[in-house]
Amino acid sequence: MQNPTDRLIVALDVPDALAGLKLADDLGDNVSFYKIGLGMLTGGGLALANELKQERGKRIFLDMKLFDIGATVETAVRGLAQFDLDFLTVHGDPHVVKAAKEGAAGKDMKILAVTILTSLDRGDLDDCCIKSGDVQSLVLERAAKALDAGADGVIASPQEAALIRALPQSEGKLIVTPGVRPAGSALGDQKRVATPVQAITDGADHIVVGRPIWQAKDPRGMAQMIQGQLARL
């Protein structure tokens, strides 16, 4: 049975593993699930993941957003799967998803596909030479293709969670939403955001919250507030 506190994933976007462990200590039992991203990789991210998972019983979401040729992705995922982590992100291109699933074969680690980064809007996609169309339509198309390719779930903006949940391909799959901001929090570099309650109500299984917690004057209090809001759903 899933721990009800697992719906909140705290992003450890802090400078290094020592800062990550301190934050985890500060948050205590209020948080059971942590995200460790690419920015932490050279700051002891994998060691931090292992410490939190093996020694403290936390769940771990490794947010690497892998993208490469299939053979390379498969090899990288096979190596990461040895750490007994819970979630790993790859870009949602079908060839990447299929290779990642091969690499994770026999392990419990879930492969989550990135649709379109929540920091991007249509202007950014134009700059990247991404085909025309509104962002939501492209997110839905990428999500469907990734799920068809075998992804265990998708990463998507809260604004697309309900639409993805309505896809036939999403049955039994996970939706994890970054870009979640408690009411009154600064947007930072996120452009497609929602509150924690709205994101879960719209179909997300898990929400990712980073700066609004670890930059708060009282991180433990902020985490408790979010958990309290989710517990009432």
SULWO-V604663 format. One record per residue. N is the residue number from 0. OMEGA is omega in whole degrees, -180 to 180 (NA if undefined). Layout:
# SULWO-V604663
{{N,OMEGA} {N,OMEGA}}
This chain:
# SULWO-V604663
{{0,-178} {1,174} {2,-178} {3,178} {4,-177} {5,-179} {6,176} {7,174} {8,180} {9,179} {10,179} {11,-180} {12,-179} {13,-169} {14,-175} {15,-176} {16,179} {17,177} {18,178} {19,178} {20,179} {21,179} {22,178} {23,177} {24,-180} {25,-177} {26,175} {27,-176} {28,179} {29,-178} {30,-179} {31,-173} {32,-178} {33,174} {34,175} {35,-173} {36,-177} {37,-179} {38,-180} {39,-171} {40,-179} {41,178} {42,179} {43,-175} {44,-179} {45,176} {46,178} {47,179} {48,-179} {49,179} {50,-178} {51,-178} {52,-171} {53,-175} {54,-175} {55,173} {56,179} {57,172} {58,-173} {59,175} {60,178} {61,-172} {62,-177} {63,-179} {64,-175} {65,175} {66,178} {67,174} {68,-173} {69,-177} {70,-180} {71,178} {72,-179} {73,180} {74,-179} {75,-179} {76,179} {77,178} {78,-179} {79,-179} {80,180} {81,-178} {82,177} {83,179} {84,-174} {85,-179} {86,172} {87,178} {88,170} {89,174} {90,-170} {91,176} {92,-174} {93,-178} {94,178} {95,-180} {96,-179} {97,180} {98,180} {99,178} {100,176} {101,-179} {102,-178} {103,-176} {104,179} {105,179} {106,-180} {107,-177} {108,-179} {109,177} {110,-180} {111,-176} {112,174} {113,177} {114,173} {115,-177} {116,-177} {117,176} {118,-176} {119,171} {120,-175} {121,177} {122,177} {123,180} {124,175} {125,180} {126,-180} {127,180} {128,176} {129,-173} {130,-177} {131,-179} {132,180} {133,-173} {134,-178} {135,180} {136,180} {137,177} {138,-180} {139,180} {140,180} {141,179} {142,-179} {143,-180} {144,180} {145,179} {146,176} {147,-179} {148,175} {149,179} {150,178} {151,180} {152,-178} {153,169} {154,-179} {155,176} {156,174} {157,-178} {158,178} {159,-174} {160,-178} {161,-179} {162,178} {163,180} {164,-180} {165,179} {166,177} {167,-179} {168,-173} {169,-178} {170,-180} {171,-179} {172,-179} {173,170} {174,-180} {175,-173} {176,165} {177,180} {178,179} {179,-177} {180,173} {181,-179} {182,179} {183,-179} {184,177} {185,-179} {186,-176} {187,-179} {188,-180} {189,-178} {190,-179} {191,-168} {192,174} {193,175} {194,179} {195,-178} {196,180} {197,-178} {198,-180} {199,179} {200,-178} {201,173} {202,179} {203,173} {204,-179} {205,173} {206,178} {207,179} {208,-179} {209,-174} {210,179} {211,176} {212,-172} {213,173} {214,180} {215,175} {216,180} {217,-178} {218,180} {219,179} {220,179} {221,178} {222,179} {223,180} {224,180} {225,179} {226,179} {227,178} {228,-179} {229,-178} {230,-179} {231,-179} {232,NA}}
